[in-house]
């Protein structure tokens, strides 16, 4: 069963709250080998919205990589340095920010499609690579428009 386990590190951040925001995701196998990592700019969001968006994006990416049938048999351990978000996703804290409701619902709907998903808080030092993906996305120049 160990080969069907993924460790997924997620992070989100904004410069200003709200401000320019981005997410970072690092998907690893059970042995810690990186399968995929990426960062994505989100436009203007709060820190918490970016953290939630990272979880949504990671689940979407895992589903795209492995397909609907395989993910039903997988164990996904989501690791994040946001204690608030991990506790909200585990049902320990209430969600009071209305703008987070739609993101929470998206995650909840994804959870139904997967086998086992757990949400774990990890210290920031253990989430450095996902954090790096956030900062790289935030530091990328905005694409130039033609008009």
C-alpha positions in Angstrom: 0.0 0.0 0.0 3.0 2.3 0.6 3.5 2.8 -3.2 0.0 4.3 -3.3 0.8 7.1 -0.9 1.7 10.6 -1.8 3.0 13.4 0.4 1.8 16.8 -0.9 3.3 20.0 0.5 1.2 23.1 -0.1 1.7 26.8 0.7 0.1 30.0 -0.2 1.0 33.6 0.5 0.2 37.2 -0.3 2.2 40.3 -0.2 -0.2 42.5 1.6 -3.4 41.0 3.0 -5.1 41.1 0.5 -2.4 41.6 -2.1 -0.6 39.9 -4.9 -0.9 36.2 -4.0 0.5 32.9 -5.2 0.4 29.2 -4.3 3.1 26.5 -4.2 2.7 22.8 -4.4 5.3 19.9 -4.1 4.0 16.4 -4.8 6.2 13.6 -3.6 6.0 9.8 -3.4 6.2 8.0 0.0 10.0 7.9 -0.2 10.3 11.7 -0.6 11.1 11.7 -4.4 9.6 14.8 -6.0 7.0 13.9 -8.7 5.9 17.4 -9.5 6.4 20.9 -8.2 5.0 24.3 -9.3 4.0 27.8 -8.3 1.1 29.8 -9.7 0.2 33.5 -9.3 -3.4 34.1 -8.1 -3.9 37.8 -8.5 -5.1 39.7 -5.5 -6.1 37.4 -2.6 -5.7 37.1 1.2 -3.1 34.8 2.7 -5.8 32.3 3.8 -7.4 32.3 0.3 -3.9 31.5 -1.2 -3.4 28.7 1.3 -6.8 27.2 0.4 -6.2 27.7 -3.3 -2.9 25.7 -3.0 -4.8 22.7 -1.5 -7.5 22.9 -4.2 -4.8 23.1 -6.9 -2.8 20.2 -5.5 -5.8 17.9 -5.4 -6.7 18.9 -8.9 -3.1 18.2 -10.1 -3.0 14.8 -8.3 -6.3 13.8 -10.0 -5.0 14.9 -13.4 -1.7 13.0 -12.9 -3.3 9.7 -11.7 -6.9 9.7 -12.9 -10.2 9.1 -11.1 -9.8 5.3 -10.6 -6.3 5.4 -9.1 -6.9 8.2 -6.7 -9.7 6.2 -5.0 -7.0 3.7 -3.9 -4.4 6.3 -2.8 -3.5 7.8 0.5 -2.7 11.5 0.3 -1.0 13.3 3.1 -1.4 17.0 2.7 1.2 19.0 4.6 1.0 22.7 5.1 2.5 25.3 7.5 -0.8 27.1 8.0 -2.1 25.8 11.3 -5.4 27.6 10.8 -6.1 26.0 7.4 -5.1 22.5 8.5 -7.3 22.7 11.6 -10.2 24.1 9.5 -9.9 21.3 7.0 -9.8 18.8 9.9 -13.0 20.2 11.3 -11.2 21.5 14.5 -11.8 25.2 13.8 -14.8 26.9 12.3 -14.4 28.9 9.1 -15.4 32.5 9.8 -14.1 34.1 6.6 -16.9 34.0 4.1 -14.6 34.2 1.1 -13.1 30.8 2.2 -16.4 28.9 2.0 -16.3 28.2 -1.7 -12.7 26.9 -1.5 -13.5 24.7 1.5 -16.5 23.2 -0.4 -14.2 22.5 -3.4 -11.8 20.7 -1.2 -14.6 18.8 0.5 -16.0 17.7 -2.9 -12.5 16.6 -4.0 -12.2 14.6 -0.8 -15.1 12.4 -1.8 -13.2 11.4 -5.0 -10.0 10.3 -3.2 -9.3 7.4 -1.0 -7.8 8.7 2.3 -6.7 12.4 2.6 -5.2 13.8 5.8 -4.3 17.4 6.5 -1.2 18.0 8.7 0.4 21.1 10.0 4.1 21.1 9.6 6.6 23.7 10.8 7.6 26.3 8.1 11.1 24.8 7.9 9.6 21.6 6.6 7.7 23.4 3.9 10.5 25.3 2.4 10.2 24.0 -1.2 6.5 24.8 -1.5 7.2 28.3 0.0 10.0 28.7 -2.6 7.4 27.9 -5.3 5.1 30.7 -3.9 7.9 33.2 -4.0 9.1 32.3 -7.5 5.5 32.8 -8.7 5.2 36.1 -7.0 8.6 37.3 -8.4 7.7 36.4 -12.0 7.1 39.5 -14.1 3.5 40.0 -15.2 2.9 38.8 -18.8 2.8 41.7 -21.1 -0.5 42.3 -22.9 -0.5 43.0 -26.7 -3.3 45.7 -26.5 
